[in-house]
């Protein structure tokens, strides 16, 4: 694998709160949004009675965060400008623009430490406050002690968001016209520990189903799980079905699976290229056949494992180009152990 050259920063900034996630908006490429995560510890002051052991009190934890909207200006000498700060009552674990759907590419989803899904819209006609809040909602069966850890928009249905939780579950959240959670589907790929990552393959439309996708989920138990979800023809508001038993990939990761990147790329036999990142400092490349194409058969092959000398937290595709003799893929990886990210 080729080593990318070191890129020196043109400009750097220090935020008031620790950043946890960052997203560019494809509709307005001059803007990006940062989500922050702030953990506060406060001493609980209690009055001890004479009959109660006055042992040291544990520190109570509370979390808050914010959304920071930045604009990049200047073609030859880019400058960063903080345009807007939107305070949030909970810490933010992940944010995602709906870049998969061109019509809603300005819609941003944000998931929080109290299990809420907040939806915003970015509009550059308002130069001072381009990010507008549309809705915040939650699943009624989850308490505020359950964290949403990661989210991902459905590749073709603009009202569906996939999320993972700190209790190990994966869900598809179905939104109404007001961008609020109206229903949810529990996907049968639950982890035994925290579910750190979730991803959806590019969707396939057929005569039998309006949309078929593979949903992947990685957790702190070092297992990569995947299943197939299908939506009925002509009814994008219907709940999906899992026609086949979910699959597990065990023994390939030595720590939690923190990033999953399925590509719109298949080998000669129809297996999809799926790249994963882990706490164990490695990225791995798998060839995984979608269950709706293998008729439920497990067909998995690991073709690459590369040590990056740092825990891999996020993976994003920069480019994928096909030439006569080769395919070149550029990926942006963010690490847990470094102050900067890397490309390879």
N, C-alpha and C positions, 0 to 999 in steps of 0.2 A: 504494500500500500504506500502510495506517495505521501511524503511529508509536506504539508503546506508551509509556506513561508510565514515567519512571524509578522503580524500586522501591528504596527504602532498606532496608538490612539491619536486621533486628531484633536479631540477634546474630551475631558473627563469631568465628572461632577460627583460630589458626595451628597447623598440624600439625608434628610432629617430622620427617616425611618428606614430599616433594612428592606431592600428590594427583594421580592420573591418571584416575580414573573414580569415579562415584558412582551408586548405584541405590537406589530405594525399593522396599519390598516391599508388594505390593497386599494380601496376606493380613494383614499387620501394618503398617498405614500409618503407625504411630507410629515405625517403625524405618527407618533407612537405613544403607547400608554404603558405606564409602569404600575404594578400592584405592589403594595408594601405589607409587611407582616411585623407587628410590634408586640412582643410579649412583655407584660408588666407583672411584677411581683409585689404584692403588698402584704405587710404583716397584719395578721388578724389580731386585734386587741380584744381579749376576753377577760372577764373577771373570774378568777379562780376561787372557789369556795374552799374552806378548810379541809373538807373531806375528799377533794379532788386533787390528784397528783398534778403538780404544776410543771409538767414537762414542756419542752420547747414546742411552740406551735409551728405547724407547717405553713409555708407561704402559699397563700391563695394566688391563683394565676388568672389573669384576664388578658384578652388580646384585642387590639384594634388595628386599623390600617387605613390606607388611603389609595386613591387612584390619581396618578400624576400624568397630565397630558403635556407632552413636549412637541414642539415643532422644529423641524430642521430647515434652516434657511441658508442660502448661499450655495451656488453651484460649484465653485472652485475652492472655496474656503468655508465649509459647512459650520454653522453655529447652532447650538442648542438653546432653545428658549422655553422656559416653563410657562405654559399658557394657563393652566387651570389645575387646582387641587380639589379633589372631592373626598372629604373625610368619610370614613366608614366605621360603623360601630363594632365591626368584627375584623379580624385579620384576614387578608386575602391570600389564598393558596394558589389560585390559578385564574388567568383571564384568557379568553379566546375571542377574536373577531370571527364572524361567520364568513371566512374567506372562501369556503367551499361553494357558497351560493352567491352568485354575482348580484342578485337582486337585493340581498341583505348583507352585503359586504361591510356596511357601516354599523352593524349590530354587534355589540360586545357583551359576552357573558362573563360574569365574575362569580366565583364560588368562595365560600368563606369558612372560617373556623367555627361557626355556629350552624353550619348546614343550610345556609341560604344560597339561593341563586338570584343574582341581581342582573338585570338587563339594562344596557345603556345604548344610546345611539350617538354616533359622532357626525357632526355637521359643521363643515368649515365655513359656513356663512356667518356663524356667530364666532367672531375672532377671539372674544374674551372668555366664553364658556361653551366650547364646541361639544363637550360631552354632556348629554342630557339623560337623566335617569328616567326609565320607562316603567319598571316594575321590580319588586322584590318579593319572592315567595319561597316556600319550603314544603317539604313532604310532612304531612300531618303525623306520620307514624315515627318520625325521628325526633329525638330530643336535641336541645341546644348543645349538649356535650358531644354530639357526633359531628365530625368535621367532614366537609367535602374536600377531597384532596386534589382531584384533577377533573377537568371537563374537556369535552370535545364535541363539536357540532356534527350532526349527521351530514354525510357528503352530498345528499340530494334533497332531503326533507328539511325545510327551513324551520320547522317547529319542534325539532327533536334535538335534545342535548344529552350526551352520555356523561355520567359522573361516577366517581368512586368515593368510598367513605373510609373513615378511620376504623370502622368495624369490619372491613374486609369485603363489603358488598359492591356490586356494580349495578347501575340503574340507567334506564333510558327515561328522561323526563320529557313529557309531552306538554307543550305550551299552547295556551289558547290565544285568541286574537289580541288580548291585552298583555301578552308576553308573561303570563303567570302559569305556574305549574297546575295543570288541570288533572292529569293522571300520570302515573309512572309505571314502568315495567321493570321488575326485578330480573336481571339477566343471570342465568344459571352458571356463573363463573365466579362464585364467591371464594375469597381467599381466607385462609385460616388466621392471618394477621392483617395489618393495614394494607389496603389496596392502593398502591402508589400511582399506578399508571393505567390509562385506558386509551384505546385507539380504535378507529373504524376504517376498514378497507374502502377503497373507491367502490361505489355501488354499481350493481349490475341490474339492468332492467330486462325482463323477459316477458313472454306471453303469459306465463303463469303467475308472475309476481311483479308488482310495480317497482319494488326495490329489494335487493338482496345484498346484505353486507356481512362481513365477518367482524365480530367484536372481540378484541384482544384485551386482556387484563393481566397486569403484573402486580405482585404483592411482596410484602416483607418476608414471606415464606419461601422466596426464591423460585417460585413456580410461575411459568407463563401459561395462561389459560386462554382458550378461544372457543367461540361458538358461532353459529350462523343465525341471523335474524332476517325474517322475510315479512314484507308488508303486502297485503292483498291488493289485487288490481283495482284501480279506480277509487281507492279510499286511502288517501295519505294520512287521514286522521285516525285510522284503525290502529289497534295495538298489534305489535309484531308477534310472530310465532317463531319458536325454535323447533325446527323439524328434526334435528339430529342431536344426539348426545354430545355434550361439550367435551373438549379434549384438554389434556394437561401435558406440558412439557417439563419434566422433572429432571434434575441432575445435570442441567446444562449451565445454570447460574450458581455461583458460590455465595451470593448475597441477594438482597432485594432487587426486584426488577423495577426500575424507576423510570424507564423511558421505552416507548414502543413506536416504531415508525414503519407502517406498511406502505409499500410503494406501488404505484401503478405500473408494475413491471413483473413479468413472468418469464420463467425459463421455457425451454422447448417442450417440456411435458406439462406445462400449465400451472406449475407451482409459483406462488407469489413470493417475491423478495420482501422479507420482514427483518428490520434491524432493531436490536434491543440495546439498552444501556442498563448498567447495574452498579450497585455500590462496590462491587468487586473490581472496579477499575477497567472493566472490559466493555467493548462493544462486540456484538455478535451478529452474524448474518445467517438467517435461516431461509430455507425454501419450504413454504407451508402451503399446501393445497387447500383452497376454500372448501368447506364441508358441503356447500350446495353444489359444487362441481365434482367432488369426489364421492358424492352420495353417502356422506357420513363417515367415510374411511379416513383414518389418521395417516397422513402422508407428510412427514416432517424430516428435514435434513439440515444439519448445521454445516455451513460451508466456510465459515470464517470466525475466528476469535482473535481480537487484537487488544493488547494491554495499552491503555492510554495514560497510565500512571496517575489516575484520579477518578473518583467516583463519578459516573455519568448521570447527570440529573435530567437533562432535556436533550432531545434530538429534533432538528428541523431540517427539512429539505431545502437546499439552496438552488440546485439545478440538477437536471437529469438529461443528458444528451446521448443520442444514439448515433454512432458512426458505423462505417462499413465493417470494421474489424473489432470494435469494442464499444462498450457503454461506459460513460464517465458520469459518476455521481458525486456531487459535492454536498456535504452535510455540515451543519453547524451544531456543535455539541457544547453544552455548558456543564462545568464540572463542580463537584462539591468541595474539592480540596484546593481549587485555585481561585485567584481573584479575577481571572479573566476566562474567556471561553476560547475554544479552538475550532478550526475548520479542517476537514480532511476529505 
